[in-house]
Amino acid sequence: MRPGLLLITMSLATSATIVATSAIATHVSVYLKNYYTDYEIVRDCSDHNHLTAADAEMAKNAISKIEAYYLHQDPSINKDSLWKEAASNKDAALKMITLTKKVDPRQFCHASLDELVERLHQIDSPAERKKGS
């Protein structure tokens, strides 16, 4: 292979690796942001008596482990930015629920709690621990 062609091939391979790594990091942060949003919803629901304090505590424990799991996969994640986006997403979702009145707030709240608990169970499963480590 000619030296110029080799350099171009190596450069393309490096670029592909950077793009793939960036895509994975973005993918992980989107998941984490969605779980942050679920947690924000649960907190708000607890404040408005749609969920119990025990539910809120369960969600707090779940988000702690979920966050650790995703930050282990990508330590460069900007948590502060994701929390801000999650708060905005929560506000938009709750506004939509309030305005449309087509979804029972308690069901919506429980669905967010269920998402967190389900993900926690997946993370705690031996197969997921092996995959994530």
N, CA and C atoms as a LAMMPS dump frame, in Angstrom:
ITEM: TIMESTEP
0
ITEM: NUMBER OF ATOMS
399
ITEM: BOX BOUNDS ff ff ff
-5.0000000000000000e+02 5.0000000000000000e+02
-5.0000000000000000e+02 5.0000000000000000e+02
-5.0000000000000000e+02 5.0000000000000000e+02
ITEM: ATOMS id mol type element x y z
1 1 1 N 0.859 -1.17 0
2 1 2 C 0 0 0
3 1 3 C 0.905 1.233 0
4 2 1 N 0.518 2.215 -0.762
5 2 2 C 1.303 3.453 -0.827
6 2 3 C 1.185 4.214 0.484
7 3 1 N 2.263 4.941 0.874
8 3 2 C 2.253 5.666 2.154
9 3 3 C 1.096 6.652 2.276
10 4 1 N 0.763 7.374 1.212
11 4 2 C -0.34 8.337 1.267
12 4 3 C -1.67 7.652 1.492
13 5 1 N -1.863 6.524 0.811
14 5 2 C -3.104 5.761 0.957
15 5 3 C -3.208 5.166 2.356
16 6 1 N -2.078 4.707 2.882
17 6 2 C -2.047 4.165 4.233
18 6 3 C -2.423 5.246 5.251
19 7 1 N -1.887 6.436 5.073
20 7 2 C -2.196 7.553 5.974
21 7 3 C -3.681 7.911 5.927
22 8 1 N -4.238 7.943 4.72
23 8 2 C -5.679 8.237 4.572
24 8 3 C -6.51 7.141 5.226
25 9 1 N -6.14 5.881 5.019
26 9 2 C -6.877 4.762 5.607
27 9 3 C -6.827 4.828 7.132
28 10 1 N -5.642 5.113 7.683
29 10 2 C -5.51 5.221 9.139
30 10 3 C -6.312 6.398 9.664
31 11 1 N -6.313 7.498 8.935
32 11 2 C -7.062 8.68 9.347
33 11 3 C -8.559 8.392 9.349
34 12 1 N -9.042 7.707 8.32
35 12 2 C -10.465 7.353 8.262
36 12 3 C -10.843 6.41 9.4
37 13 1 N -9.968 5.454 9.693
38 13 2 C -10.248 4.515 10.78
39 13 3 C -10.306 5.252 12.116
40 14 1 N -9.396 6.181 12.332
41 14 2 C -9.4 6.969 13.567
42 14 3 C -10.655 7.821 13.653
43 15 1 N -11.038 8.445 12.546
44 15 2 C -12.252 9.265 12.523
45 15 3 C -13.483 8.427 12.824
46 16 1 N -13.54 7.235 12.253
47 16 2 C -14.685 6.347 12.499
48 16 3 C -14.758 5.966 13.966
49 17 1 N -13.612 5.714 14.585
50 17 2 C -13.583 5.368 16.007
51 17 3 C -14.058 6.538 16.857
52 18 1 N -13.616 7.739 16.527
53 18 2 C -14.04 8.928 17.273
54 18 3 C -15.541 9.145 17.14
55 19 1 N -16.06 9.008 15.926
56 19 2 C -17.502 9.183 15.705
57 19 3 C -18.282 8.123 16.454
58 20 1 N -17.82 6.869 16.404
59 20 2 C -18.521 5.791 17.104
60 20 3 C -18.502 6.027 18.606
61 21 1 N -17.359 6.427 19.145
62 21 2 C -17.258 6.708 20.573
63 21 3 C -18.165 7.869 20.965
64 22 1 N -18.196 8.9 20.144
65 22 2 C -19.056 10.05 20.401
66 22 3 C -20.527 9.651 20.362
67 23 1 N -20.893 8.802 19.415
68 23 2 C -22.281 8.348 19.303
69 23 3 C -22.687 7.542 20.524
70 24 1 N -21.788 6.694 21.017
71 24 2 C -22.091 5.906 22.214
72 24 3 C -22.261 6.828 23.412
73 25 1 N -21.371 7.81 23.551
74 25 2 C -21.473 8.751 24.674
75 25 3 C -22.79 9.516 24.62
76 26 1 N -23.181 9.958 23.437
77 26 2 C -24.447 10.668 23.278
78 26 3 C -25.611 9.755 23.627
79 27 1 N -25.543 8.517 23.166
80 27 2 C -26.585 7.529 23.422
81 27 3 C -26.752 7.325 24.933
82 28 1 N -25.649 7.16 25.635
83 28 2 C -25.681 6.945 27.081
84 28 3 C -26.262 8.16 27.791
85 29 1 N -25.86 9.349 27.377
86 29 2 C -26.364 10.553 28.051
87 29 3 C -27.853 10.762 27.807
88 30 1 N -28.348 10.371 26.649
89 30 2 C -29.787 10.488 26.379
90 30 3 C -30.569 9.57 27.318
91 31 1 N -30.086 8.352 27.484
92 31 2 C -30.745 7.443 28.418
93 31 3 C -30.746 8.018 29.828
94 32 1 N -29.588 8.507 30.263
95 32 2 C -29.493 9.051 31.609
96 32 3 C -30.419 10.252 31.773
97 33 1 N -30.475 11.125 30.772
98 33 2 C -31.373 12.289 30.838
99 33 3 C -32.824 11.833 30.981
100 34 1 N -33.21 10.788 30.273
101 34 2 C -34.582 10.291 30.371
102 34 3 C -34.887 9.765 31.774
103 35 1 N -33.912 9.094 32.387
104 35 2 C -34.127 8.615 33.758
105 35 3 C -34.138 9.776 34.748
106 36 1 N -33.323 10.778 34.505
107 36 2 C -33.39 11.99 35.333
108 36 3 C -34.783 12.617 35.229
109 37 1 N -35.341 12.651 34.018
110 37 2 C -36.683 13.206 33.821
111 37 3 C -37.708 12.406 34.609
112 38 1 N -37.621 11.071 34.534
113 38 2 C -38.532 10.227 35.315
114 38 3 C -38.406 10.532 36.803
115 39 1 N -37.175 10.705 37.268
116 39 2 C -36.964 11.009 38.683
117 39 3 C -37.57 12.362 39.052
118 40 1 N -37.373 13.353 38.198
119 40 2 C -37.952 14.681 38.452
120 40 3 C -39.483 14.591 38.514
121 41 1 N -40.067 13.792 37.643
122 41 2 C -41.525 13.602 37.646
123 41 3 C -41.969 12.966 38.959
124 42 1 N -41.25 11.933 39.392
125 42 2 C -41.599 11.26 40.648
126 42 3 C -41.508 12.239 41.82
127 43 1 N -40.458 13.044 41.852
128 43 2 C -40.323 14.037 42.94
129 43 3 C -41.499 15.002 42.937
130 44 1 N -41.856 15.502 41.765
131 44 2 C -42.982 16.43 41.665
132 44 3 C -44.278 15.744 42.075
133 45 1 N -44.442 14.514 41.635
134 45 2 C -45.654 13.765 41.982
135 45 3 C -45.756 13.538 43.483
136 46 1 N -44.631 13.283 44.114
137 46 2 C -44.619 13.095 45.562
138 46 3 C -45.006 14.4 46.266
139 47 1 N -44.493 15.518 45.747
140 47 2 C -44.835 16.824 46.326
141 47 3 C -46.328 17.14 46.202
142 48 1 N -46.977 16.586 45.17
143 48 2 C -48.401 16.851 44.943
144 48 3 C -49.296 15.679 45.35
145 49 1 N -48.752 14.797 46.181
146 49 2 C -49.495 13.68 46.771
147 49 3 C -50.032 12.669 45.769
148 50 1 N -49.388 12.575 44.605
149 50 2 C -49.762 11.513 43.659
150 50 3 C -48.959 10.243 43.927
151 51 1 N -47.846 10.392 44.636
152 51 2 C -47.011 9.27 45.068
153 51 3 C -46.647 9.499 46.532
154 52 1 N -46.268 8.43 47.196
155 52 2 C -45.932 8.519 48.613
156 52 3 C -44.467 8.92 48.806
157 53 1 N -44.151 9.264 50.034
158 53 2 C -42.751 9.565 50.378
159 53 3 C -41.891 8.317 50.183
160 54 1 N -42.457 7.157 50.446
161 54 2 C -41.719 5.903 50.233
162 54 3 C -41.415 5.7 48.74
163 55 1 N -42.374 6.064 47.893
164 55 2 C -42.14 5.985 46.441
165 55 3 C -41.001 6.915 46.035
166 56 1 N -41.013 8.116 46.581
167 56 2 C -39.965 9.094 46.273
168 56 3 C -38.603 8.594 46.746
169 57 1 N -38.564 7.963 47.894
170 57 2 C -37.303 7.414 48.417
171 57 3 C -36.82 6.255 47.539
172 58 1 N -37.752 5.43 47.097
173 58 2 C -37.391 4.336 46.197
174 58 3 C -36.794 4.89 44.896
175 59 1 N -37.399 5.949 44.383
176 59 2 C -36.902 6.58 43.159
177 59 3 C -35.524 7.195 43.384
178 60 1 N -35.332 7.796 44.542
179 60 2 C -34.036 8.408 44.866
180 60 3 C -32.936 7.349 44.887
181 61 1 N -33.209 6.22 45.492
182 61 2 C -32.236 5.129 45.523
183 61 3 C -31.974 4.584 44.12
184 62 1 N -33.033 4.477 43.349
185 62 2 C -32.894 3.953 41.986
186 62 3 C -32.061 4.889 41.122
187 63 1 N -32.345 6.193 41.16
188 63 2 C -31.623 7.123 40.298
189 63 3 C -30.153 7.18 40.691
190 64 1 N -29.866 7.008 41.955
191 64 2 C -28.472 7.003 42.404
192 64 3 C -27.693 5.863 41.737
193 65 1 N -28.276 4.684 41.724
194 65 2 C -27.616 3.527 41.11
195 65 3 C -27.599 3.632 39.589
196 66 1 N -28.688 4.14 39.022
197 66 2 C -28.758 4.308 37.565
198 66 3 C -27.693 5.301 37.109
199 67 1 N -27.587 6.402 37.834
200 67 2 C -26.587 7.417 37.504
201 67 3 C -25.176 6.823 37.572
202 68 1 N -24.883 6.103 38.637
203 68 2 C -23.555 5.489 38.78
204 68 3 C -23.268 4.536 37.629
205 69 1 N -24.275 3.783 37.22
206 69 2 C -24.117 2.839 36.113
207 69 3 C -23.741 3.563 34.82
208 70 1 N -24.469 4.615 34.489
209 70 2 C -24.198 5.33 33.242
210 70 3 C -22.911 6.152 33.316
211 71 1 N -22.602 6.708 34.465
212 71 2 C -21.357 7.46 34.596
213 71 3 C -20.145 6.536 34.538
214 72 1 N -20.325 5.3 34.941
215 72 2 C -19.257 4.309 34.797
216 72 3 C -18.997 4.039 33.31
217 73 1 N -20.069 4.02 32.515
218 73 2 C -19.92 3.798 31.076
219 73 3 C -19.283 4.995 30.387
220 74 1 N -19.611 6.204 30.842
221 74 2 C -19.053 7.41 30.232
222 74 3 C -18.87 8.483 31.301
223 75 1 N -17.679 8.547 31.905
224 75 2 C -17.423 9.528 32.959
225 75 3 C -17.452 10.983 32.476
226 76 1 N -17.442 11.209 31.173
227 76 2 C -17.424 12.581 30.661
228 76 3 C -18.819 13.216 30.583
229 77 1 N -19.842 12.486 30.967
230 77 2 C -21.212 13.004 30.9
231 77 3 C -21.339 14.249 31.783
232 78 1 N -21.961 15.279 31.234
233 78 2 C -22.204 16.522 31.968
234 78 3 C -23.548 16.398 32.699
235 79 1 N -23.486 15.957 33.941
236 79 2 C -24.709 15.732 34.721
237 79 3 C -25.527 17 34.898
238 80 1 N -24.867 18.12 35.16
239 80 2 C -25.598 19.37 35.399
240 80 3 C -26.472 19.744 34.214
241 81 1 N -25.92 19.607 33.033
242 81 2 C -26.673 19.917 31.816
243 81 3 C -27.863 18.966 31.653
244 82 1 N -27.62 17.69 31.93
245 82 2 C -28.709 16.711 31.798
246 82 3 C -29.816 16.958 32.817
247 83 1 N -29.431 17.344 34.042
248 83 2 C -30.447 17.637 35.065
249 83 3 C -31.305 18.825 34.643
250 84 1 N -30.68 19.845 34.048
251 84 2 C -31.438 21.019 33.585
252 84 3 C -32.415 20.63 32.484
253 85 1 N -31.934 19.822 31.541
254 85 2 C -32.814 19.355 30.464
255 85 3 C -33.948 18.499 31.024
256 86 1 N -33.628 17.66 31.996
257 86 2 C -34.638 16.793 32.607
258 86 3 C -35.718 17.616 33.31
259 87 1 N -35.305 18.664 34.008
260 87 2 C -36.284 19.527 34.687
261 87 3 C -37.2 20.198 33.671
262 88 1 N -36.627 20.634 32.568
263 88 2 C -37.422 21.248 31.503
264 88 3 C -38.381 20.231 30.879
265 89 1 N -37.885 19.022 30.65
266 89 2 C -38.732 17.961 30.091
267 89 3 C -39.873 17.606 31.034
268 90 1 N -39.558 17.568 32.33
269 90 2 C -40.584 17.273 33.332
270 90 3 C -41.667 18.33 33.312
271 91 1 N -41.255 19.592 33.275
272 91 2 C -42.22 20.691 33.253
273 91 3 C -43.124 20.605 32.027
274 92 1 N -42.533 20.318 30.885
275 92 2 C -43.314 20.205 29.639
276 92 3 C -44.281 19.027 29.711
277 93 1 N -43.817 17.902 30.242
278 93 2 C -44.681 16.721 30.338
279 93 3 C -45.85 16.964 31.284
280 94 1 N -45.565 17.551 32.44
281 94 2 C -46.641 17.805 33.404
282 94 3 C -47.625 18.849 32.886
283 95 1 N -47.126 19.833 32.147
284 95 2 C -48.014 20.835 31.552
285 95 3 C -48.948 20.172 30.539
286 96 1 N -48.377 19.268 29.739
287 96 2 C -49.188 18.573 28.739
288 96 3 C -50.258 17.715 29.418
289 97 1 N -49.897 17.039 30.488
290 97 2 C -50.852 16.21 31.233
291 97 3 C -51.976 17.085 31.787
292 98 1 N -51.601 18.22 32.339
293 98 2 C -52.58 19.131 32.932
294 98 3 C -53.518 19.719 31.884
295 99 1 N -52.969 20.12 30.758
296 99 2 C -53.772 20.767 29.727
297 99 3 C -54.699 19.803 28.994
298 100 1 N -54.197 18.614 28.697
299 100 2 C -55.015 17.678 27.912
300 100 3 C -56.043 16.942 28.757
301 101 1 N -55.721 16.705 30.002
302 101 2 C -56.593 15.976 30.927
303 101 3 C -57.009 14.617 30.385
304 102 1 N -56.178 14.055 29.493
305 102 2 C -56.485 12.739 28.927
306 102 3 C -55.744 11.618 29.641
307 103 1 N -54.808 11.985 30.508
308 103 2 C -54.035 11 31.25
309 103 3 C -54.194 11.285 32.731
310 104 1 N -54.474 10.237 33.479
311 104 2 C -54.59 10.37 34.927
312 104 3 C -53.207 10.655 35.511
313 105 1 N -53.047 11.747 36.258
314 105 2 C -51.73 12.083 36.814
315 105 3 C -51.114 10.964 37.657
316 106 1 N -51.943 10.255 38.405
317 106 2 C -51.411 9.154 39.222
318 106 3 C -50.815 8.059 38.346
319 107 1 N -51.482 7.735 37.25
320 107 2 C -50.946 6.711 36.338
321 107 3 C -49.638 7.192 35.715
322 108 1 N -49.593 8.447 35.329
323 108 2 C -48.396 9.026 34.75
324 108 3 C -47.249 8.972 35.752
325 109 1 N -47.541 9.319 36.989
326 109 2 C -46.529 9.304 38.047
327 109 3 C -46.012 7.89 38.287
328 110 1 N -46.933 6.951 38.372
329 110 2 C -46.537 5.561 38.604
330 110 3 C -45.743 5.005 37.422
331 111 1 N -46.056 5.436 36.211
332 111 2 C -45.306 4.978 35.046
333 111 3 C -43.846 5.436 35.129
334 112 1 N -43.625 6.659 35.574
335 112 2 C -42.257 7.158 35.732
336 112 3 C -41.516 6.392 36.823
337 113 1 N -42.195 6.147 37.925
338 113 2 C -41.592 5.361 38.996
339 113 3 C -41.264 3.952 38.507
340 114 1 N -42.194 3.356 37.782
341 114 2 C -41.978 2.006 37.25
342 114 3 C -40.776 1.946 36.313
343 115 1 N -40.568 2.996 35.507
344 115 2 C -39.41 3.05 34.603
345 115 3 C -38.115 2.998 35.397
346 116 1 N -38.043 3.778 36.463
347 116 2 C -36.842 3.801 37.294
348 116 3 C -36.595 2.451 37.969
349 117 1 N -37.634 1.889 38.53
350 117 2 C -37.501 0.618 39.244
351 117 3 C -37.127 -0.5 38.269
352 118 1 N -37.736 -0.505 37.103
353 118 2 C -37.42 -1.527 36.098
354 118 3 C -35.958 -1.43 35.667
355 119 1 N -35.483 -0.21 35.421
356 119 2 C -34.084 -0.049 35.01
357 119 3 C -33.143 -0.463 36.129
358 120 1 N -33.494 -0.153 37.354
359 120 2 C -32.679 -0.574 38.489
360 120 3 C -32.583 -2.094 38.54
361 121 1 N -33.696 -2.782 38.342
362 121 2 C -33.678 -4.251 38.339
363 121 3 C -32.813 -4.784 37.204
364 122 1 N -32.865 -4.134 36.045
365 122 2 C -32.019 -4.559 34.932
366 122 3 C -30.54 -4.378 35.274
367 123 1 N -30.212 -3.242 35.866
368 123 2 C -28.817 -2.975 36.228
369 123 3 C -28.342 -3.961 37.288
370 124 1 N -29.213 -4.284 38.233
371 124 2 C -28.849 -5.189 39.307
372 124 3 C -28.78 -6.656 38.866
373 125 1 N -29.287 -6.958 37.669
374 125 2 C -29.257 -8.352 37.203
375 125 3 C -27.817 -8.729 36.853
376 126 1 N -27.435 -9.97 37.108
377 126 2 C -26.052 -10.406 36.82
378 126 3 C -25.656 -10.222 35.352
379 127 1 N -26.55 -10.444 34.424
380 127 2 C -26.221 -10.298 32.997
381 127 3 C -25.884 -8.844 32.665
382 128 1 N -26.629 -7.884 33.213
383 128 2 C -26.385 -6.475 32.934
384 128 3 C -25.089 -6.011 33.6
385 129 1 N -24.811 -6.481 34.797
386 129 2 C -23.573 -6.097 35.464
387 129 3 C -22.374 -6.548 34.648
388 130 1 N -22.451 -7.77 34.124
389 130 2 C -21.349 -8.295 33.32
390 130 3 C -21.193 -7.481 32.048
391 131 1 N -22.311 -7.123 31.4
392 131 2 C -22.292 -6.354 30.161
393 131 3 C -21.779 -4.943 30.403
394 132 1 N -22.21 -4.306 31.488
395 132 2 C -21.854 -2.924 31.764
396 132 3 C -20.44 -2.731 32.274
397 133 1 N -19.842 -3.75 32.808
398 133 2 C -18.494 -3.596 33.356
399 133 3 C -17.423 -3.81 32.333
